[in-house]
Structures are given as C-alpha cells and as structure tokens.
Amino acid sequence: MATEDEAKKAQIVEARARNISHNVRCTECGSQSIEDSNADVAVLLRKLIRDEIRSGKSDKEIYQKLGEDFGETVLYAPKFDFQTAALWLSPVIVAGAAAGVWAYQRHRQRTNVHIMALNLVRGVPLTPKEKETMLDLLTPPRQPRRWPWERR
C-alpha cells in the first residue's frame, strides 16, 4: 500500500514538474522550454524544479524563485507590470490601429467630395436615390488586383 501511495506521489511530482518545465525558457537555447532542451542548464533546472516540488513548494513559489534567480525572461508568461505593459498591450494596440484604418477607409468610401460639393451648391442635400446615382456615375470601375511582380 505504501508503494502505491509513493507511486501516486511520484506521478504527481512528475506531472507538476513537466507542467512547470514547459513554461520555463532554457537560458542557453532561448527558443526552447527546459522540458524540450537537452542543454546542461535545462537538465539542472528540471532537477531543481523537482526538488522544489518535493520540498512542498507551490507552483507559484517555484515560478517566483526562477524569476528572481534568472530574471523575468526565463518565464514564458512574465508578470504584468510597468516594464512589460507594452508587451502585454501590443496586440490590443495593433488591433485598435487596424480597426481605425478599416473604419477610416469605410468612411472615405462613403463620403464623396463631389456629392458634398453638390450639396453645398444646391443648398439642399441629395436624396438617397440621387446620391446612389451620383456615386454610380462618379465611382471608377474596380481594377482587378494584380500581384506586384506582374507586368501591366
């Protein structure tokens, strides 16, 4: 019975160690997790993680210790603070900029300078039917998109 409990504990330690190891970057390789790396540093870090788990530390405490010892860059998910704010917020900023460009282009397509001038000259806005007719007349036909390397 004791060996069965020990085997379960060993499986739990191994599962936790693998989970943590997948989230820690190898300091020597840079692009691999320590779970996937065979570098000496990665082997030592995997052993350190297993020792910390056996000593009863939580995953959060282990991540904190690794961050303190090797710096935040060793963790694949660094904490959110002033220094890493640009890293965390960059997807939102890029998506917002793309949405702004898209909205501006949609606005430009619907706003025609000639129709605005006609509205000013007439003093009365065009009706929707007149506006649609004018847009059909003033909008050039769409050119088929070509690849940059094609000759025209």
C-alpha positions as a LaTeX table, in Angstrom:
\begin{tabular}{lrrr}
\hline
Residue & $x$ (\AA) & $y$ (\AA) & $z$ (\AA) \\
\hline
Met1 & 0.00 & 0.00 & 0.00 \\
Ala2 & 2.85 & 2.38 & 0.81 \\
Thr3 & 4.44 & 1.76 & $-2.58$ \\
Glu4 & 1.15 & 2.58 & $-4.29$ \\
Asp5 & 0.97 & 5.93 & $-2.44$ \\
Glu6 & 4.61 & 6.62 & $-3.27$ \\
Ala7 & 3.96 & 5.84 & $-6.93$ \\
Lys8 & 0.99 & 8.25 & $-6.96$ \\
Lys9 & 3.07 & 10.97 & $-5.31$ \\
Ala10 & 5.86 & 10.39 & $-7.83$ \\
Gln11 & 3.37 & 10.71 & $-10.70$ \\
Ile12 & 2.00 & 13.94 & $-9.24$ \\
Val13 & 5.53 & 15.35 & $-8.80$ \\
Glu14 & 6.40 & 14.36 & $-12.37$ \\
Ala15 & 3.21 & 15.91 & $-13.83$ \\
Arg16 & 3.73 & 19.19 & $-11.94$ \\
Ala17 & 7.42 & 19.28 & $-12.91$ \\
Arg18 & 6.59 & 18.77 & $-16.59$ \\
Asn19 & 3.92 & 21.46 & $-16.48$ \\
Ile20 & 6.31 & 23.96 & $-14.91$ \\
Ser21 & 9.15 & 22.93 & $-17.24$ \\
His22 & 7.02 & 23.64 & $-20.32$ \\
Asn23 & 6.52 & 27.22 & $-19.10$ \\
Val24 & 10.20 & 27.97 & $-18.42$ \\
Arg25 & 12.58 & 29.07 & $-21.19$ \\
Cys26 & 16.01 & 27.49 & $-21.48$ \\
Thr27 & 18.59 & 30.16 & $-20.69$ \\
Glu28 & 21.12 & 28.60 & $-23.05$ \\
Cys29 & 18.86 & 27.78 & $-26.03$ \\
Gly30 & 16.47 & 30.71 & $-25.72$ \\
Ser31 & 13.81 & 29.35 & $-28.05$ \\
Gln32 & 13.07 & 26.06 & $-26.28$ \\
Ser33 & 11.47 & 25.23 & $-22.99$ \\
Ile34 & 13.64 & 23.43 & $-20.48$ \\
Glu35 & 11.40 & 20.39 & $-20.97$ \\
Asp36 & 12.37 & 20.17 & $-24.65$ \\
Ser37 & 16.03 & 21.15 & $-24.25$ \\
Asn38 & 18.94 & 18.81 & $-23.57$ \\
Ala39 & 21.33 & 21.57 & $-22.50$ \\
Asp40 & 23.12 & 21.14 & $-19.17$ \\
Val41 & 21.35 & 24.18 & $-17.73$ \\
Ala42 & 17.95 & 22.76 & $-18.68$ \\
Val43 & 18.74 & 19.43 & $-17.01$ \\
Leu44 & 19.81 & 21.23 & $-13.83$ \\
Leu45 & 16.70 & 23.42 & $-13.85$ \\
Arg46 & 14.43 & 20.37 & $-14.27$ \\
Lys47 & 16.17 & 18.76 & $-11.28$ \\
Leu48 & 15.82 & 21.99 & $-9.28$ \\
Ile49 & 12.09 & 22.13 & $-10.05$ \\
Arg50 & 11.56 & 18.52 & $-8.94$ \\
Asp51 & 13.49 & 19.18 & $-5.72$ \\
Glu52 & 11.39 & 22.27 & $-5.01$ \\
Ile53 & 8.17 & 20.31 & $-5.58$ \\
Arg54 & 9.33 & 17.54 & $-3.25$ \\
Ser55 & 10.13 & 20.14 & $-0.60$ \\
Gly56 & 6.47 & 21.20 & $-0.67$ \\
Lys57 & 6.61 & 24.49 & $-2.59$ \\
Ser58 & 3.68 & 25.60 & $-4.73$ \\
Asp59 & 3.95 & 26.25 & $-8.48$ \\
Lys60 & 3.66 & 29.99 & $-7.89$ \\
Glu61 & 6.55 & 29.93 & $-5.42$ \\
Ile62 & 8.68 & 27.96 & $-7.88$ \\
Tyr63 & 7.95 & 30.42 & $-10.72$ \\
Gln64 & 8.76 & 33.30 & $-8.38$ \\
Lys65 & 12.08 & 31.71 & $-7.37$ \\
Leu66 & 13.03 & 31.07 & $-11.01$ \\
Gly67 & 12.12 & 34.66 & $-11.90$ \\
Glu68 & 14.24 & 36.02 & $-9.05$ \\
Asp69 & 17.22 & 33.78 & $-9.79$ \\
Phe70 & 17.28 & 34.00 & $-13.61$ \\
Gly71 & 15.21 & 37.10 & $-14.40$ \\
Glu72 & 11.72 & 37.52 & $-15.84$ \\
Thr73 & 12.89 & 36.48 & $-19.31$ \\
Val74 & 13.18 & 32.87 & $-18.21$ \\
Leu75 & 9.38 & 32.69 & $-17.86$ \\
Tyr76 & 7.26 & 32.38 & $-20.99$ \\
Ala77 & 4.48 & 34.40 & $-19.31$ \\
Pro78 & 6.13 & 37.32 & $-17.49$ \\
Lys79 & 4.10 & 39.17 & $-14.88$ \\
Phe80 & 2.20 & 42.31 & $-15.85$ \\
Asp81 & 3.95 & 45.44 & $-14.60$ \\
Phe82 & 5.13 & 48.78 & $-15.97$ \\
Gln83 & 8.14 & 47.24 & $-17.77$ \\
Thr84 & 6.12 & 44.53 & $-19.52$ \\
Ala85 & 2.98 & 46.61 & $-20.22$ \\
Ala86 & 3.98 & 47.26 & $-23.85$ \\
Leu87 & 4.48 & 43.53 & $-24.40$ \\
Trp88 & 1.06 & 42.65 & $-22.99$ \\
Leu89 & $-0.82$ & 45.56 & $-24.57$ \\
Ser90 & 0.76 & 45.44 & $-28.05$ \\
Pro91 & $-1.86$ & 43.03 & $-29.51$ \\
Val92 & $-4.65$ & 45.36 & $-28.35$ \\
Ile93 & $-2.86$ & 48.41 & $-29.77$ \\
Val94 & $-2.25$ & 46.72 & $-33.13$ \\
Ala95 & $-5.87$ & 45.52 & $-33.33$ \\
Gly96 & $-7.13$ & 49.02 & $-32.47$ \\
Ala97 & $-4.93$ & 50.61 & $-35.12$ \\
Ala98 & $-6.14$ & 48.11 & $-37.73$ \\
Ala99 & $-9.78$ & 48.78 & $-36.78$ \\
Gly100 & $-9.13$ & 52.53 & $-37.04$ \\
Val101 & $-7.62$ & 52.19 & $-40.52$ \\
Trp102 & $-10.52$ & 50.00 & $-41.63$ \\
Ala103 & $-13.11$ & 52.46 & $-40.26$ \\
Tyr104 & $-11.35$ & 55.39 & $-41.94$ \\
Gln105 & $-11.30$ & 53.62 & $-45.29$ \\
Arg106 & $-15.00$ & 52.73 & $-44.98$ \\
His107 & $-15.75$ & 56.38 & $-44.16$ \\
Arg108 & $-13.76$ & 57.57 & $-47.19$ \\
Gln109 & $-15.63$ & 55.16 & $-49.47$ \\
Arg110 & $-19.00$ & 56.51 & $-48.33$ \\
Thr111 & $-18.02$ & 60.19 & $-48.37$ \\
Asn112 & $-17.55$ & 61.56 & $-51.87$ \\
Val113 & $-16.20$ & 65.08 & $-52.29$ \\
His114 & $-18.29$ & 65.66 & $-55.41$ \\
Ile115 & $-21.52$ & 64.84 & $-53.60$ \\
Met116 & $-20.55$ & 67.11 & $-50.72$ \\
Ala117 & $-19.90$ & 69.91 & $-53.25$ \\
Leu118 & $-23.27$ & 69.30 & $-54.93$ \\
Asn119 & $-24.97$ & 69.54 & $-51.55$ \\
Leu120 & $-23.28$ & 72.90 & $-50.93$ \\
Val121 & $-24.11$ & 74.27 & $-54.40$ \\
Arg122 & $-27.75$ & 73.16 & $-54.32$ \\
Gly123 & $-28.22$ & 74.15 & $-50.71$ \\
Val124 & $-30.35$ & 71.05 & $-50.25$ \\
Pro125 & $-28.91$ & 67.58 & $-49.59$ \\
Leu126 & $-29.33$ & 64.95 & $-52.25$ \\
Thr127 & $-32.00$ & 62.32 & $-51.76$ \\
Pro128 & $-30.74$ & 58.77 & $-51.20$ \\
Lys129 & $-31.71$ & 57.82 & $-54.78$ \\
Glu130 & $-29.84$ & 60.83 & $-56.22$ \\
Lys131 & $-26.86$ & 60.11 & $-54.02$ \\
Glu132 & $-26.74$ & 56.47 & $-55.19$ \\
Thr133 & $-26.98$ & 57.55 & $-58.84$ \\
Met134 & $-24.19$ & 60.10 & $-58.39$ \\
Leu135 & $-21.96$ & 57.54 & $-56.65$ \\
Asp136 & $-22.51$ & 55.10 & $-59.53$ \\
Leu137 & $-21.53$ & 57.82 & $-62.02$ \\
Leu138 & $-18.53$ & 59.15 & $-60.08$ \\
Thr139 & $-17.03$ & 55.89 & $-58.81$ \\
Pro140 & $-14.47$ & 54.48 & $-61.23$ \\
Pro141 & $-14.78$ & 50.79 & $-62.10$ \\
Arg142 & $-12.79$ & 48.50 & $-59.85$ \\
Gln143 & $-9.49$ & 47.36 & $-61.25$ \\
Pro144 & $-8.63$ & 43.71 & $-60.74$ \\
Arg145 & $-5.94$ & 43.33 & $-58.13$ \\
Arg146 & $-2.63$ & 42.24 & $-59.52$ \\
Trp147 & 0.40 & 40.80 & $-57.85$ \\
Pro148 & 3.29 & 43.26 & $-57.53$ \\
Trp149 & 5.54 & 41.16 & $-59.76$ \\
Glu150 & 3.07 & 41.03 & $-62.69$ \\
Arg151 & 3.64 & 43.37 & $-65.60$ \\
Arg152 & 0.86 & 45.69 & $-66.59$ \\
\hline
\end{tabular}
